[in-house]
């Protein structure tokens, strides 16, 4: 019997990855897309749903009023409970304010997802929480790796080149992989948090592998925090600064391991995309 999968954020990076992975995998699931801004739309979409994938977008991405992301997450969770959804898979993150003991209180796009996760856990619905790492695509799409007039590349950030640890994750391909692995083991993974990334990489490692794969000269430059903020639109400058500082202390996932996630992928014959894999596939970007 075919099962119904409802995907929120199907036109985005994570949701699109889930759909592609499901269509390429013999899970026997029919896909239904839904509009997270339309309660009647998603209430109708979740009817009869077996598995639901939910990703919420930060307010600074959507331009929505503060609190909209949490409202979206709670409304979908409520609809899923009412519809009797058998498994909700939510793209979540840690609560940075709590993990940093209040030192980093403004990483709202993490804290909001943690609050949605907390709400989902309070409801009567089986759920699993995939926590995606630092997007590898940030280095290309956001041009974090900048090419100079001499052809060399510079990565600049506010953290130390050897102590910051970025959990690199390729969302376009790998969110779908993790979803497939989770969807095949819903009972075993009920209530679990699955950290999703290839590994932790220091800025020094990122640039060393960049040079090895692309055969381009590259370096990392540590910036003063005020200088780093000056390159970012003021409304989100402090939030993104604290997001970077998180990678140094207490850690993007507060030091959590990727072992369980990697083992889940291996069980279904999959593996995470490494930084070198991503660079090889993106070599034309750095031509």
C-alpha positions as CSV (number, residue, x, y, z in Angstrom):
1,X,0.0,0.0,0.0
2,X,1.4,3.4,-1.0
3,X,2.0,5.8,1.9
4,X,1.6,9.6,1.7
5,X,4.4,11.9,2.5
6,X,3.7,15.6,3.0
7,X,6.6,18.0,2.5
8,X,6.6,21.6,3.8
9,X,9.2,23.7,2.1
10,X,9.1,21.5,-1.0
11,X,10.4,24.4,-3.2
12,X,13.3,25.1,-0.9
13,X,16.7,23.5,-0.5
14,X,15.9,21.0,2.3
15,X,12.4,20.1,1.1
16,X,13.5,19.7,-2.4
17,X,16.3,17.4,-1.3
18,X,13.8,15.2,0.6
19,X,11.5,14.9,-2.5
20,X,14.4,14.0,-4.8
21,X,15.7,11.4,-2.4
22,X,12.3,9.8,-1.9
23,X,11.6,9.7,-5.6
24,X,15.0,7.9,-6.1
25,X,14.3,5.4,-3.3
26,X,11.9,2.5,-3.3
27,X,10.0,3.8,-0.1
28,X,6.7,3.5,-1.8
29,X,5.6,7.0,-0.8
30,X,3.4,9.5,-2.7
31,X,4.4,13.1,-2.3
32,X,2.1,16.0,-1.5
33,X,3.3,19.6,-1.4
34,X,1.7,22.2,1.0
35,X,1.8,25.9,1.5
36,X,2.9,26.7,5.1
37,X,1.4,30.2,4.9
38,X,-2.1,28.8,4.2
39,X,-3.7,26.9,7.1
40,X,-6.6,25.6,5.0
41,X,-4.0,24.4,2.4
42,X,-1.8,22.5,4.8
43,X,-4.7,21.2,6.9
44,X,-6.1,19.6,3.7
45,X,-2.6,18.4,2.7
46,X,-1.9,16.6,5.9
47,X,-5.1,14.6,5.8
48,X,-4.3,11.0,5.4
49,X,-0.5,11.7,5.7
50,X,1.7,8.9,7.0
51,X,4.9,10.9,7.2
52,X,5.4,14.6,7.3
53,X,8.6,16.6,6.7
54,X,8.7,20.1,8.1
55,X,11.3,22.8,7.7
56,X,10.6,26.4,8.8
57,X,12.4,29.4,7.3
58,X,14.0,32.1,9.5
59,X,12.1,35.4,9.6
60,X,15.1,37.2,8.2
61,X,14.9,35.0,5.1
62,X,11.2,35.3,4.6
63,X,10.8,38.9,5.7
64,X,8.0,37.9,8.0
65,X,7.1,39.5,11.3
66,X,9.0,38.2,14.4
67,X,7.4,35.1,15.7
68,X,6.1,33.9,12.4
69,X,8.4,31.0,12.2
70,X,7.3,29.6,15.5
71,X,3.7,30.2,14.6
72,X,4.1,28.3,11.4
73,X,5.8,25.4,13.2
74,X,3.1,25.1,15.9
75,X,0.2,25.3,13.4
76,X,1.7,22.5,11.3
77,X,2.3,20.4,14.4
78,X,-1.3,21.0,15.5
79,X,-2.6,20.0,12.0
80,X,-0.4,16.9,12.1
81,X,-1.8,15.8,15.5
82,X,-5.4,16.4,14.3
83,X,-4.8,14.4,11.2
84,X,-3.2,11.5,13.0
85,X,0.1,11.7,11.2
86,X,2.2,8.7,12.1
87,X,5.6,10.3,11.9
88,X,6.7,13.9,11.9
89,X,10.3,14.7,10.8
90,X,11.3,18.2,11.8
91,X,14.4,20.1,10.7
92,X,15.6,21.4,14.0
93,X,18.5,23.1,15.7
94,X,19.9,23.5,19.2
95,X,18.8,26.3,21.6
96,X,22.0,28.5,21.5
97,X,20.9,30.8,24.4
98,X,20.7,27.7,26.7
99,X,23.8,25.9,25.3
100,X,25.9,29.1,25.8
101,X,24.5,29.8,29.2
102,X,23.2,33.1,27.9
103,X,26.4,34.3,26.3
104,X,25.0,34.1,22.8
105,X,21.4,35.2,23.2
106,X,20.6,36.4,19.7
107,X,20.9,33.4,17.4
108,X,17.2,33.5,17.0
109,X,17.0,31.2,13.9
110,X,18.4,28.4,16.1
111,X,16.4,29.1,19.2
112,X,13.1,29.3,17.3
113,X,13.6,25.9,15.8
114,X,14.5,24.5,19.3
115,X,11.3,26.1,20.6
116,X,9.2,24.5,17.8
117,X,10.9,21.1,18.6
118,X,10.0,21.6,22.3
119,X,6.4,22.2,21.3
120,X,6.2,19.2,19.0
121,X,7.6,17.0,21.9
122,X,4.7,18.3,24.0
123,X,2.2,16.9,21.6
124,X,0.9,13.4,21.1
125,X,2.7,12.6,17.8
126,X,5.7,10.4,17.0
127,X,8.5,12.7,15.8
128,X,12.2,12.7,14.9
129,X,14.4,15.7,14.7
130,X,17.2,16.1,12.1
131,X,19.6,18.9,12.9
132,X,21.4,20.1,9.8
133,X,24.9,21.5,10.0
134,X,26.7,24.5,8.4
135,X,25.8,24.6,4.7
136,X,28.7,23.9,2.3
137,X,26.8,26.0,-0.2
138,X,27.3,29.1,1.9
139,X,30.9,29.1,0.6
140,X,29.7,29.4,-3.0
141,X,26.2,30.9,-2.9
142,X,27.1,33.6,-0.4
143,X,30.7,33.9,-1.8
144,X,32.3,33.3,1.6
145,X,35.3,32.2,-0.4
146,X,36.3,35.4,-2.2
147,X,38.5,35.6,-5.2
148,X,41.2,38.3,-5.2
149,X,42.7,40.2,-8.2
150,X,45.7,37.8,-8.1
151,X,43.4,34.7,-8.4
152,X,43.8,33.5,-4.8
153,X,40.9,32.9,-2.5
154,X,40.2,34.3,1.0
155,X,37.9,33.0,3.7
156,X,37.3,35.6,6.4
157,X,35.6,35.1,9.8
158,X,35.5,36.2,13.4
159,X,36.8,32.9,14.8
160,X,40.2,31.3,15.3
161,X,41.5,29.3,12.4
162,X,42.3,26.2,14.5
163,X,39.7,26.2,17.2
164,X,36.4,27.0,15.5
165,X,34.7,23.8,14.2
166,X,32.2,24.0,11.4
167,X,29.9,20.9,10.9
168,X,29.9,21.0,7.1
169,X,26.7,19.7,5.5
170,X,25.5,19.7,1.8
171,X,21.8,20.3,2.2
172,X,20.9,19.9,-1.5
173,X,21.8,16.2,-1.5
174,X,22.1,15.1,2.1
175,X,18.9,16.3,3.8
176,X,17.1,13.8,1.6
177,X,19.6,11.1,2.5
178,X,19.0,11.6,6.2
179,X,15.3,11.7,5.7
180,X,15.2,8.4,3.9
181,X,17.3,6.8,6.6
182,X,15.0,8.2,9.3
183,X,11.8,7.3,7.4
184,X,12.9,3.6,7.2
185,X,13.3,3.4,11.0
186,X,10.4,5.5,12.5
187,X,9.9,3.5,15.7
188,X,13.6,3.2,16.5
189,X,14.1,6.9,16.0
190,X,11.1,8.2,17.8
191,X,12.1,11.3,19.9
192,X,15.7,11.1,18.6
193,X,17.8,14.1,17.5
194,X,20.0,13.2,14.5
195,X,22.9,15.6,13.8
196,X,23.5,15.8,10.1
197,X,26.9,16.7,8.8
198,X,30.0,15.1,7.2
199,X,32.3,16.1,10.0
200,X,33.6,19.1,12.0
201,X,36.1,21.2,10.0
202,X,38.3,24.0,11.3
203,X,38.8,27.0,9.0
204,X,42.4,25.8,8.6
205,X,41.2,22.4,7.4
206,X,38.6,24.0,5.1
207,X,41.2,26.0,3.3
208,X,43.8,23.2,3.2
209,X,41.3,20.9,1.5
210,X,40.2,23.7,-0.7
211,X,43.7,24.3,-2.0
212,X,44.3,20.5,-2.4
213,X,41.2,20.0,-4.5
214,X,41.1,23.2,-6.6
215,X,44.8,23.7,-6.8
216,X,44.2,27.4,-6.0
217,X,46.0,29.5,-3.4
218,X,43.8,30.2,-0.4
219,X,44.0,31.6,3.1
220,X,41.9,32.2,6.2
221,X,41.8,35.7,7.8
222,X,40.4,36.2,11.3
223,X,38.5,39.5,11.5
224,X,37.8,41.7,14.5
225,X,34.1,41.2,15.5
226,X,33.2,44.8,14.6
227,X,34.8,44.5,11.2
228,X,32.9,41.2,10.6
229,X,29.6,42.8,11.6
230,X,30.3,45.7,9.2
231,X,30.0,43.4,6.2
232,X,26.5,42.2,7.2
233,X,23.1,44.1,7.0
234,X,22.7,45.7,10.4
235,X,19.4,44.0,11.4
236,X,21.0,40.5,11.3
237,X,24.7,41.4,11.9
238,X,24.8,40.4,15.6
239,X,22.8,37.3,15.0
240,X,25.1,36.0,12.3
241,X,28.2,37.0,14.3
242,X,27.0,35.0,17.2
243,X,26.2,32.1,14.8
244,X,29.9,32.1,13.9
245,X,31.1,32.4,17.4
246,X,28.9,29.4,18.3
247,X,31.2,27.3,16.2
248,X,34.0,28.0,18.6
249,X,32.3,27.9,21.9
250,X,30.1,26.0,23.0
251,X,30.1,24.4,19.5
252,X,27.5,24.3,16.7
253,X,25.9,21.2,18.2
254,X,27.4,21.8,21.6
255,X,30.0,19.2,20.7
256,X,27.5,16.5,19.7
257,X,28.7,13.5,17.6
258,X,27.6,12.6,14.0
259,X,28.2,8.9,14.6
260,X,24.5,7.9,14.9
261,X,23.6,9.8,11.8
262,X,26.4,8.2,9.8
263,X,25.4,4.8,11.0
264,X,21.8,5.4,9.9
265,X,23.0,6.4,6.5
266,X,25.3,3.4,6.2
267,X,22.3,1.1,7.0
268,X,20.5,2.2,3.8
269,X,23.7,2.3,1.7
270,X,24.3,6.0,1.8
271,X,27.0,8.4,3.1
272,X,27.3,12.1,3.7
273,X,28.9,14.4,1.2
274,X,32.4,15.4,2.4
275,X,33.9,18.8,1.9
276,X,36.3,17.4,-0.7
277,X,33.3,15.8,-2.5
278,X,31.5,19.1,-2.6
279,X,34.6,20.9,-3.8
280,X,35.2,18.4,-6.6
281,X,31.6,18.9,-7.8
282,X,32.0,22.7,-7.6
283,X,35.4,23.1,-9.2
284,X,34.0,25.1,-12.1
285,X,32.9,27.7,-9.6
286,X,36.6,28.3,-8.7
287,X,38.0,28.2,-12.3
